[in-house]
Structures are given as C-alpha cells and as structure tokens.
C-alpha cells in the first residue's frame, strides 16, 4: 500500500463532521401551552382520536350505547305526543351507570397506566411542566370525557322535548339540573378512576380495579339497603348511600336537584343529610386530587 494512502486512512477518524445541529430559536410557549396540549391529547385519547382504529372501537360503541336510548325516547315522545319524557334528566345517568363504569374502567388506565408502565412521566417533567400541571390536565381531561359521555344524551333528550312541544320552562329546568348532576358524577368518577388506575402500571389490573371499586361498592350498598328496607329501617337506607359513588351522586341530586330517588323504597336523603352527601362528594374529589399529586411526587423523580 502506498504511504500516502496509509496516512489518509489513519487521519480519517480524527475528522469532525458538521451534521447540521442547531439550537432552537423559536418562541417558548411555556407551561400553559404544555398543560393545554396534554389536556387536549388526553381528552382526544379518551375517545381514541389520534390513535389507531382499534382504540376508537370501544369508546365510540359505549358513546353510542349512551345516546341510542335517549334518541329512542325522543322518537317515542314525538310520535305519540307524550306530555312528558319517559325518564327524568337526573335519572338517565343513574339508569346507565353500568355503561359509564365500563367506559371509565377502559379509559382511566389508558390515560395514566401507559405513562407509568413506559416510565415517560419524568420526560413530561423535564419540559416546562410541573406535577400539578400533569395532574390537572389528566383529571380535567377524564372529567371532560365523562361529561361528554353523560351530557350529550341529556342534550338529545332536551332537543327532543322541545321538538315534542313540551313545556319549555320545565324542560330547561330539568335539563339544567341534569347537567349539574352529571358534572358532579364526572368529577367524582374521574377522580376515583384515575387514582385507582394510577396504582398500577399494568392496564389490565387497572381495568379490573376500577370495575371492582364501582361494582362491589354499589352491589354491597344496594344489598344492605334492601335488607334495611325489609326491616323498615328507612333511616339506615339514606346513610348507607354515602358508601358508593353512584348512590352518593343519587343522594345529592335527590336532596338538591328535585330528582326522584333510586334508593329502595325511594327513601332518599333530605336536605339536612343531603348536605353531608355534598361534603362527602367534595371531599372525595379533593382527596382524589391529593392522592394523585402524592402519587406523581414519587413517579416524577
């Protein structure tokens, strides 16, 4: 080999190539933009938007299942010229609680478990976003997704009631009460669902845990309430409603939103006990937020 070739080959490893990396010189959008982006991405993800077609199937089916009964009721009311809707606005979500619970069990783990499993939470916190921003975005997105799931059917009922020429003032009042009810339900369910799902990075375990929390608590409370009704202990029926998320919401709307109670025998709480229901509901929402903040204090390290 010629000497000049050997020299060139030996010098090659010392060559520094400029491959074009440049510092970012654009606008810094800051925490607010990052928080809004995370909220938007999480809300879209709750319905499979921006994800694979397979991810859209279950949430869209459940959304349809929530809306179809409302559309059928509207069609019946308009066709038969009924004087009132078959179901009160405040009762609709209570009747379809199983669908809401299944949606929450499917989407709450999807919202938080993937970040925990793939350890991407510290990457979020390496940006101009803090723990409180992450928790608020996830909490707000899940609550908003649930509010859409439960509020759109009420909107269908309301529009149908107006088309059926039912009393405008009465329907508007009922619709507003229904929206307040599902807003409280959305906040409560979102908090409990996210806290439960955030306990494990395994999505399957999160799904099972959320279903267990909602189903077991409701089944136990309903069973004991039925036993209390048989023994004519109506006071116990009202107090027992504090120990299940769906009965808690039912008690609040019975006491303050003029709703008919779904408790056995219709023995819902009065205004005095209803205040306890409100305090417990708000405490659970605030407690869920606090537990999420505590959970992500360790995860973000």
VENGI-V384331 format. One record per run of one state. SS is the DSSP state (2 for helix, 1 for strand, 0 for the rest). FROM is the first residue (numbers start at 1). TO is the last residue. If there is no record, write none. Layout:
ss: <SS & SS>
from: <FROM & FROM>
to: <TO & TO>
This chain:
ss: <0 & 2 & 0 & 2 & 0 & 2 & 0 & 2 & 0 & 2 & 0 & 2 & 0 & 2 & 0 & 2 & 0 & 2 & 0 & 2 & 0 & 2 & 0 & 2 & 0 & 2 & 0>
from: <1 & 3 & 13 & 30 & 46 & 53 & 81 & 89 & 96 & 97 & 118 & 121 & 126 & 131 & 164 & 168 & 198 & 203 & 231 & 234 & 244 & 245 & 257 & 264 & 267 & 271 & 300>
to: <2 & 12 & 29 & 45 & 52 & 80 & 88 & 95 & 96 & 117 & 120 & 125 & 130 & 163 & 167 & 197 & 202 & 230 & 233 & 243 & 244 & 256 & 263 & 266 & 270 & 299 & 301>
